[in-house]
Amino acid sequence: MLGFMRKGKNIRNQILNKELESIDHQIDRVRVIIKCLCIFARQSSEVYRELVHMNKPLNNCFKIIGQQLRLREVDI
């Protein structure tokens, strides 16, 4: 699309809106991945036992790999 714009060709608003929505979605996806990586990086190296509710860590994993699953048409 950037190539079309550089050549001075017009892009329909519908196509432009669709591309902008895709870019916005990918930015949100990157934000979630970075947030999860920061949380992971700050974890202590000490080993200890604690009660863990598995929904939260699993949801974080799905946030990170969700796009790859969708691209492969995998539903969870």
MOPAC internal coordinates of N, CA, C and O (Angstrom, degrees):
PM7 1SCF
backbone

  N    0.0000 0     0.00 0     0.00 0    0    0    0
  C    1.4400 1     0.00 0     0.00 0    1    0    0
  C    1.5333 1   109.95 1     0.00 0    2    1    0
  O    1.2310 1   120.46 1   141.21 1    3    2    1
  N    1.3142 1   116.73 1   -38.79 1    3    2    1
  C    1.4602 1   119.56 1   178.94 1    5    3    2
  C    1.5262 1   110.46 1   -62.78 1    6    5    3
  O    1.2310 1   120.62 1   145.33 1    7    6    5
  N    1.3238 1   116.41 1   -34.67 1    7    6    5
  C    1.4559 1   120.55 1   177.22 1    9    7    6
  C    1.5204 1   112.20 1   -62.19 1   10    9    7
  O    1.2310 1   120.49 1   138.97 1   11   10    9
  N    1.3392 1   116.67 1   -41.03 1   11   10    9
  C    1.4665 1   120.74 1   176.95 1   13   11   10
  C    1.5248 1   110.87 1   -61.19 1   14   13   11
  O    1.2310 1   121.09 1   136.51 1   15   14   13
  N    1.3341 1   115.52 1   -43.49 1   15   14   13
  C    1.4534 1   119.89 1  -177.92 1   17   15   14
  C    1.5271 1   111.07 1   -65.86 1   18   17   15
  O    1.2310 1   120.39 1   141.02 1   19   18   17
  N    1.3279 1   116.85 1   -38.98 1   19   18   17
  C    1.4670 1   120.37 1   179.68 1   21   19   18
  C    1.5237 1   111.43 1   -65.69 1   22   21   19
  O    1.2310 1   121.17 1   149.58 1   23   22   21
  N    1.3440 1   115.36 1   -30.42 1   23   22   21
  C    1.4606 1   119.91 1   178.75 1   25   23   22
  C    1.5255 1   111.76 1   -83.46 1   26   25   23
  O    1.2310 1   120.54 1  -179.69 1   27   26   25
  N    1.3337 1   116.57 1     0.31 1   27   26   25
  C    1.4559 1   120.84 1   178.06 1   29   27   26
  C    1.5215 1   114.15 1    80.68 1   30   29   27
  O    1.2310 1   120.21 1  -165.64 1   31   30   29
  N    1.3314 1   117.21 1    14.36 1   31   30   29
  C    1.4630 1   120.22 1   179.10 1   33   31   30
  C    1.5286 1   109.92 1   -83.83 1   34   33   31
  O    1.2310 1   121.03 1   -35.72 1   35   34   33
  N    1.3118 1   115.64 1   144.28 1   35   34   33
  C    1.4628 1   120.93 1   178.88 1   37   35   34
  C    1.5289 1   110.61 1   -79.41 1   38   37   35
  O    1.2310 1   121.91 1   -33.94 1   39   38   37
  N    1.3013 1   113.95 1   146.06 1   39   38   37
  C    1.4638 1   120.73 1   176.37 1   41   39   38
  C    1.5227 1   106.98 1  -118.58 1   42   41   39
  O    1.2310 1   121.00 1   -49.46 1   43   42   41
  N    1.3162 1   115.69 1   130.54 1   43   42   41
  C    1.4712 1   119.57 1  -179.48 1   45   43   42
  C    1.5218 1   109.92 1   -61.82 1   46   45   43
  O    1.2310 1   121.53 1   -34.06 1   47   46   45
  N    1.3291 1   114.67 1   145.94 1   47   46   45
  C    1.4759 1   120.72 1  -179.47 1   49   47   46
  C    1.5155 1   112.10 1   -58.58 1   50   49   47
  O    1.2310 1   120.17 1   143.04 1   51   50   49
  N    1.3224 1   117.28 1   -36.96 1   51   50   49
  C    1.4617 1   120.95 1  -179.15 1   53   51   50
  C    1.5319 1   110.17 1   -62.42 1   54   53   51
  O    1.2310 1   120.34 1   135.77 1   55   54   53
  N    1.3285 1   116.95 1   -44.23 1   55   54   53
  C    1.4677 1   120.70 1   179.02 1   57   55   54
  C    1.5200 1   109.89 1   -67.85 1   58   57   55
  O    1.2310 1   120.42 1   137.16 1   59   58   57
  N    1.3135 1   116.80 1   -42.84 1   59   58   57
  C    1.4569 1   121.03 1   179.57 1   61   59   58
  C    1.5242 1   111.06 1   -61.46 1   62   61   59
  O    1.2310 1   120.13 1   135.94 1   63   62   61
  N    1.3219 1   117.35 1   -44.06 1   63   62   61
  C    1.4735 1   121.19 1   178.36 1   65   63   62
  C    1.5188 1   111.14 1   -61.85 1   66   65   63
  O    1.2310 1   120.37 1   138.26 1   67   66   65
  N    1.3243 1   116.90 1   -41.74 1   67   66   65
  C    1.4675 1   120.70 1   179.87 1   69   67   66
  C    1.5290 1   110.27 1   -62.86 1   70   69   67
  O    1.2310 1   120.60 1   136.47 1   71   70   69
  N    1.3225 1   116.45 1   -43.53 1   71   70   69
  C    1.4640 1   120.38 1   179.00 1   73   71   70
  C    1.5235 1   111.58 1   -65.70 1   74   73   71
  O    1.2310 1   120.33 1   139.00 1   75   74   73
  N    1.3188 1   116.97 1   -41.00 1   75   74   73
  C    1.4664 1   120.30 1   178.45 1   77   75   74
  C    1.5233 1   111.52 1   -64.45 1   78   77   75
  O    1.2310 1   119.93 1   141.99 1   79   78   77
  N    1.3259 1   117.74 1   -38.01 1   79   78   77
  C    1.4671 1   121.16 1   176.23 1   81   79   78
  C    1.5218 1   110.37 1   -63.87 1   82   81   79
  O    1.2310 1   120.61 1   139.51 1   83   82   81
  N    1.3167 1   116.45 1   -40.49 1   83   82   81
  C    1.4636 1   120.43 1   177.74 1   85   83   82
  C    1.5226 1   111.05 1   -63.26 1   86   85   83
  O    1.2310 1   120.52 1   136.44 1   87   86   85
  N    1.3262 1   116.60 1   -43.56 1   87   86   85
  C    1.4660 1   120.90 1   177.98 1   89   87   86
  C    1.5245 1   110.41 1   -61.77 1   90   89   87
  O    1.2310 1   120.39 1   136.21 1   91   90   89
  N    1.3259 1   116.86 1   -43.79 1   91   90   89
  C    1.4609 1   121.63 1   179.20 1   93   91   90
  C    1.5277 1   110.86 1   -61.18 1   94   93   91
  O    1.2310 1   120.62 1   137.61 1   95   94   93
  N    1.3278 1   116.42 1   -42.39 1   95   94   93
  C    1.4667 1   121.20 1   178.58 1   97   95   94
  C    1.5297 1   110.48 1   -62.74 1   98   97   95
  O    1.2310 1   120.27 1   136.78 1   99   98   97
  N    1.3228 1   117.10 1   -43.22 1   99   98   97
  C    1.4634 1   120.42 1  -179.44 1  101   99   98
  C    1.5263 1   111.51 1   -67.07 1  102  101   99
  O    1.2310 1   120.12 1   144.56 1  103  102  101
  N    1.3140 1   117.37 1   -35.44 1  103  102  101
  C    1.4719 1   120.73 1   176.49 1  105  103  102
  C    1.5294 1   109.69 1   -63.65 1  106  105  103
  O    1.2310 1   120.06 1   136.64 1  107  106  105
  N    1.3321 1   117.48 1   -43.36 1  107  106  105
  C    1.4639 1   120.68 1   177.12 1  109  107  106
  C    1.5213 1   110.52 1   -61.56 1  110  109  107
  O    1.2310 1   120.66 1   139.12 1  111  110  109
  N    1.3240 1   116.34 1   -40.88 1  111  110  109
  C    1.4640 1   121.59 1  -179.93 1  113  111  110
  C    1.5287 1   110.32 1   -62.47 1  114  113  111
  O    1.2310 1   120.20 1   135.25 1  115  114  113
  N    1.3126 1   117.22 1   -44.75 1  115  114  113
  C    1.4613 1   121.59 1   178.72 1  117  115  114
  C    1.5257 1   110.40 1   -64.05 1  118  117  115
  O    1.2310 1   120.34 1   140.17 1  119  118  117
  N    1.3281 1   116.95 1   -39.83 1  119  118  117
  C    1.4615 1   121.19 1   178.59 1  121  119  118
  C    1.5241 1   110.96 1   -59.52 1  122  121  119
  O    1.2310 1   120.35 1   136.24 1  123  122  121
  N    1.3345 1   116.93 1   -43.76 1  123  122  121
  C    1.4683 1   121.55 1   179.60 1  125  123  122
  C    1.5261 1   110.48 1   -65.76 1  126  125  123
  O    1.2310 1   120.42 1   136.99 1  127  126  125
  N    1.3261 1   116.79 1   -43.01 1  127  126  125
  C    1.4658 1   120.39 1   179.55 1  129  127  126
  C    1.5274 1   110.38 1   -61.91 1  130  129  127
  O    1.2310 1   120.17 1   134.71 1  131  130  129
  N    1.3164 1   117.27 1   -45.29 1  131  130  129
  C    1.4626 1   120.85 1   179.66 1  133  131  130
  C    1.5202 1   110.65 1   -63.30 1  134  133  131
  O    1.2310 1   120.43 1   138.84 1  135  134  133
  N    1.3272 1   116.78 1   -41.16 1  135  134  133
  C    1.4665 1   120.35 1   178.38 1  137  135  134
  C    1.5267 1   110.40 1   -61.47 1  138  137  135
  O    1.2310 1   120.33 1   135.07 1  139  138  137
  N    1.3210 1   116.98 1   -44.93 1  139  138  137
  C    1.4733 1   120.66 1   179.63 1  141  139  138
  C    1.5227 1   111.23 1   -64.51 1  142  141  139
  O    1.2310 1   120.24 1   139.14 1  143  142  141
  N    1.3246 1   117.15 1   -40.86 1  143  142  141
  C    1.4579 1   120.30 1   178.41 1  145  143  142
  C    1.5244 1   111.50 1   -65.17 1  146  145  143
  O    1.2310 1   120.11 1   141.78 1  147  146  145
  N    1.3205 1   117.39 1   -38.22 1  147  146  145
  C    1.4752 1   120.53 1   177.60 1  149  147  146
  C    1.5203 1   110.91 1   -65.09 1  150  149  147
  O    1.2310 1   120.38 1   138.16 1  151  150  149
  N    1.3147 1   116.87 1   -41.84 1  151  150  149
  C    1.4710 1   120.38 1   177.53 1  153  151  150
  C    1.5185 1   109.86 1   -62.23 1  154  153  151
  O    1.2310 1   120.46 1   135.78 1  155  154  153
  N    1.3314 1   116.73 1   -44.22 1  155  154  153
  C    1.4636 1   121.37 1   179.57 1  157  155  154
  C    1.5285 1   111.01 1   -63.03 1  158  157  155
  O    1.2310 1   120.21 1   138.10 1  159  158  157
  N    1.3179 1   117.20 1   -41.90 1  159  158  157
  C    1.4635 1   121.31 1  -176.96 1  161  159  158
  C    1.5196 1   112.04 1   -67.79 1  162  161  159
  O    1.2310 1   119.79 1   151.70 1  163  162  161
  N    1.3052 1   118.01 1   -28.30 1  163  162  161
  C    1.4706 1   121.40 1  -177.62 1  165  163  162
  C    1.5210 1   112.90 1   -84.45 1  166  165  163
  O    1.2310 1   119.94 1   173.87 1  167  166  165
  N    1.3101 1   117.72 1    -6.13 1  167  166  165
  C    1.4555 1   119.76 1  -177.85 1  169  167  166
  C    1.5309 1   110.20 1   -66.79 1  170  169  167
  O    1.2310 1   121.52 1   -35.80 1  171  170  169
  N    1.3030 1   114.69 1   144.20 1  171  170  169
  C    1.4499 1   121.47 1  -179.64 1  173  171  170
  C    1.5251 1   110.52 1   -70.13 1  174  173  171
  O    1.2310 1   120.73 1   -29.10 1  175  174  173
  N    1.3175 1   116.21 1   150.90 1  175  174  173
  C    1.4606 1   120.22 1   177.52 1  177  175  174
  C    1.5252 1   111.76 1   -85.57 1  178  177  175
  O    1.2310 1   120.70 1   175.87 1  179  178  177
  N    1.3186 1   116.27 1    -4.13 1  179  178  177
  C    1.4582 1   119.93 1   177.98 1  181  179  178
  C    1.5244 1   109.65 1   -71.10 1  182  181  179
  O    1.2310 1   121.29 1   -36.40 1  183  182  181
  N    1.3135 1   115.14 1   143.60 1  183  182  181
  C    1.4639 1   120.71 1   179.18 1  185  183  182
  C    1.5208 1   108.21 1  -101.13 1  186  185  183
  O    1.2310 1   120.73 1   -52.11 1  187  186  185
  N    1.3106 1   116.21 1   127.89 1  187  186  185
  C    1.4490 1   120.94 1   177.70 1  189  187  186
  C    1.5211 1   108.45 1  -153.15 1  190  189  187
  O    1.2310 1   121.18 1   -19.97 1  191  190  189
  N    1.3092 1   115.35 1   160.03 1  191  190  189
  C    1.4648 1   121.17 1   179.59 1  193  191  190
  C    1.5156 1   109.71 1   -95.85 1  194  193  191
  O    1.2310 1   121.67 1   -38.63 1  195  194  193
  N    1.3337 1   114.41 1   141.37 1  195  194  193
  C    1.4478 1   119.80 1   173.76 1  197  195  194
  C    1.5272 1   108.40 1  -158.11 1  198  197  195
  O    1.2310 1   121.28 1   -22.37 1  199  198  197
  N    1.2952 1   115.16 1   157.63 1  199  198  197
  C    1.4500 1   121.26 1   177.23 1  201  199  198
  C    1.5216 1   108.72 1   -73.95 1  202  201  199
  O    1.2310 1   120.86 1   -51.14 1  203  202  201
  N    1.3172 1   115.96 1   128.86 1  203  202  201
  C    1.4608 1   120.74 1  -178.74 1  205  203  202
  C    1.5162 1   108.86 1  -123.67 1  206  205  203
  O    1.2310 1   121.10 1   -51.83 1  207  206  205
  N    1.3153 1   115.50 1   128.17 1  207  206  205
  C    1.4547 1   120.26 1   172.90 1  209  207  206
  C    1.5271 1   106.38 1   -86.77 1  210  209  207
  O    1.2310 1   120.31 1   -63.69 1  211  210  209
  N    1.3102 1   117.02 1   116.31 1  211  210  209
  C    1.4676 1   122.09 1  -169.30 1  213  211  210
  C    1.5274 1   114.09 1   -68.26 1  214  213  211
  O    1.2310 1   119.23 1   161.45 1  215  214  213
  N    1.3101 1   119.07 1   -18.55 1  215  214  213
  C    1.4598 1   119.42 1  -177.85 1  217  215  214
  C    1.5266 1   112.42 1   -60.62 1  218  217  215
  O    1.2310 1   120.10 1   137.11 1  219  218  217
  N    1.3230 1   117.41 1   -42.89 1  219  218  217
  C    1.4651 1   119.94 1  -176.60 1  221  219  218
  C    1.5354 1   112.40 1   -64.68 1  222  221  219
  O    1.2310 1   119.06 1   128.08 1  223  222  221
  N    1.3446 1   119.40 1   -51.92 1  223  222  221
  C    1.4762 1   118.18 1   178.66 1  225  223  222
  C    1.5312 1   112.60 1   -62.85 1  226  225  223
  O    1.2310 1   120.14 1   142.37 1  227  226  225
  N    1.3254 1   117.33 1   -37.63 1  227  226  225
  C    1.4650 1   119.49 1   179.11 1  229  227  226
  C    1.5176 1   110.87 1   -66.84 1  230  229  227
  O    1.2310 1   120.01 1   138.50 1  231  230  229
  N    1.3157 1   117.59 1   -41.50 1  231  230  229
  C    1.4642 1   120.07 1   177.22 1  233  231  230
  C    1.5230 1   111.11 1   -61.58 1  234  233  231
  O    1.2310 1   120.22 1   141.12 1  235  234  233
  N    1.3289 1   117.19 1   -38.88 1  235  234  233
  C    1.4592 1   120.36 1   176.97 1  237  235  234
  C    1.5293 1   111.31 1   -63.18 1  238  237  235
  O    1.2310 1   120.47 1   139.50 1  239  238  237
  N    1.3204 1   116.70 1   -40.50 1  239  238  237
  C    1.4682 1   120.28 1   176.82 1  241  239  238
  C    1.5264 1   110.50 1   -62.63 1  242  241  239
  O    1.2310 1   120.36 1   135.62 1  243  242  241
  N    1.3161 1   116.92 1   -44.38 1  243  242  241
  C    1.4592 1   120.08 1  -179.09 1  245  243  242
  C    1.5212 1   111.71 1   -66.48 1  246  245  243
  O    1.2310 1   120.23 1   149.05 1  247  246  245
  N    1.3242 1   117.16 1   -30.95 1  247  246  245
  C    1.4628 1   119.71 1   175.87 1  249  247  246
  C    1.5218 1   110.01 1   -63.84 1  250  249  247
  O    1.2310 1   120.84 1   141.09 1  251  250  249
  N    1.3189 1   116.01 1   -38.91 1  251  250  249
  C    1.4615 1   120.33 1  -178.33 1  253  251  250
  C    1.5291 1   111.33 1   -73.73 1  254  253  251
  O    1.2310 1   119.97 1   135.12 1  255  254  253
  N    1.3202 1   117.66 1   -44.88 1  255  254  253
  C    1.4651 1   119.62 1  -175.42 1  257  255  254
  C    1.5206 1   113.35 1   -98.93 1  258  257  255
  O    1.2310 1   120.21 1  -178.27 1  259  258  257
  N    1.3140 1   117.21 1     1.73 1  259  258  257
  C    1.4669 1   121.39 1  -175.58 1  261  259  258
  C    1.5103 1   113.91 1   -56.28 1  262  261  259
  O    1.2310 1   119.96 1   137.18 1  263  262  261
  N    1.3314 1   117.68 1   -42.82 1  263  262  261
  C    1.4627 1   120.27 1  -179.04 1  265  263  262
  C    1.5277 1   110.56 1   -63.79 1  266  265  263
  O    1.2310 1   120.28 1   138.65 1  267  266  265
  N    1.3132 1   117.08 1   -41.35 1  267  266  265
  C    1.4672 1   120.05 1   178.90 1  269  267  266
  C    1.5316 1   110.61 1   -64.34 1  270  269  267
  O    1.2310 1   120.56 1   141.75 1  271  270  269
  N    1.3195 1   116.53 1   -38.25 1  271  270  269
  C    1.4633 1   119.57 1   177.49 1  273  271  270
  C    1.5247 1   110.82 1   -65.28 1  274  273  271
  O    1.2310 1   120.32 1   136.52 1  275  274  273
  N    1.3314 1   117.00 1   -43.48 1  275  274  273
  C    1.4637 1   120.44 1   179.33 1  277  275  274
  C    1.5212 1   111.55 1   -62.64 1  278  277  275
  O    1.2310 1   120.25 1   140.03 1  279  278  277
  N    1.3229 1   117.13 1   -39.97 1  279  278  277
  C    1.4633 1   120.88 1   179.51 1  281  279  278
  C    1.5278 1   111.33 1   -63.32 1  282  281  279
  O    1.2310 1   120.83 1   151.19 1  283  282  281
  N    1.3170 1   116.01 1   -28.81 1  283  282  281
  C    1.4677 1   121.09 1   178.62 1  285  283  282
  C    1.5301 1   112.28 1   -96.07 1  286  285  283
  O    1.2310 1   121.75 1  -171.11 1  287  286  285
  N    1.3492 1   114.26 1     8.89 1  287  286  285
  C    1.4655 1   122.06 1   178.14 1  289  287  286
  C    1.5287 1   112.34 1    57.57 1  290  289  287
  O    1.2310 1   121.02 1  -137.61 1  291  290  289
  N    1.3424 1   115.66 1    42.39 1  291  290  289
  C    1.4569 1   122.23 1   177.42 1  293  291  290
  C    1.5163 1   108.25 1  -100.93 1  294  293  291
  O    1.2310 1   120.34 1   -56.35 1  295  294  293
  N    1.3333 1   116.95 1   123.65 1  295  294  293
  C    1.4580 1   122.67 1   177.07 1  297  295  294
  C    1.5181 1   109.58 1  -105.89 1  298  297  295
  O    1.2310 1   121.18 1   -44.86 1  299  298  297
  N    1.3249 1   115.35 1   135.14 1  299  298  297
  C    1.4670 1   120.10 1   178.06 1  301  299  298
  C    1.5094 1   107.93 1  -121.68 1  302  301  299
  O    1.2310 1   120.10 1   180.00 1  303  302  301

